[in-house]
Amino acid sequence: MLQRAAERPRSVAQTCRHFGLSRRVVYKWKKRFEAQGAAGLCDRPKTPHRSPRATKAEVVSKILYLREHYHFYLKRFHHVTIARVTHALLSRA
């Protein structure tokens, strides 16, 4: 698609219609390709790099500690089972 758009720079609208894409998408991909080459066209996760509402690291570490050391208390006295989640999974969130 980018190759065709480069071959016919005056007919970006035709290229968009041919591939069923909006101009915004075509220009976004073109900008990525110019900046990063073919690697810029790879799929990217839609999740943000940072979340302002994410749970603070110290709270996560306390939860992990309680989960590791006191899960038996919840199960025995409150009949609550807690899933075992690795720290790596929680730190990605």
N, C-alpha and C positions, 0 to 999 in steps of 0.2 A: 504494500500500500504506500509506504514512504517512497519507495523507488518510483512508483508511478507518479506520485505527487511531485517528486524532484524532476522527473522528465518533462512534466507539463505544469510548470509553476503557475501559469495563468488560469489553470482549470482545476483549482482545488475543489470548487463546488462540484464539478463532475466526478472527481475522485471520491468525494464524500458520498455522493449519490450511488456511485458504482459499488462501493463497499458497505453502504448503509450505515455510515458513521456521521457524527456531527462535526462541524468545523472545529469546535472546541477540542474534541478528542484527537483529531488529526494534528492540530497544532501542539497539543500537549505531548503526544508521542514524538512528534518531530523535535520538540525542545529536549525531551529526554534523550533521544538518539544523538542529537548534536552534543549534548553534555557528557553522556556516558557510553556512547556507542551501543552495541547490541545488548549489553548488560542492562541498559536503561529500559529496555522493552520487556524484561522479565516480569512475571506476575509479582505484585507486591501485596503484603497484607493490608487489609483495610483498617486494622486496629491502630489507634494512635500510639506514638512512641512513648508518650507520657500522659498520665491521667491526673488532672488536678484533684480529683476526688478519690484517688487511690488510698488504700489503707496504709498508714505509716509503718515504716519498717519495724519500729519498736513494738507496735501492736501485733504485727505478724509474728515476731519472735516470741512474744508472750503467749500467743495462741498456740504456736508450735510447742512451746515448753509445756503448757497445760495439757495439750493433746497427748504429748508423749508420756507425761508423768501422772496424770490424773484421770485418764480415760476410764480406768476401772471404777472410779468413784461414781461417775455418771451412769455407767452401765449397771453397777450393783444396786445403787440406791434410787436411781431415777429411771432406770430401764431405757436409757438413751445410748445409742451406739454412734460413735464418731468414726467417720471414714478416715483411713490413713492416707494422708496426702503428703507427698515429699515437699521439702522446702523449696526445691527448684521450681515446682509448679506454682507455689504461692508467690515466689519472688517475680515470676513473669507477669502476674496480674497487675 
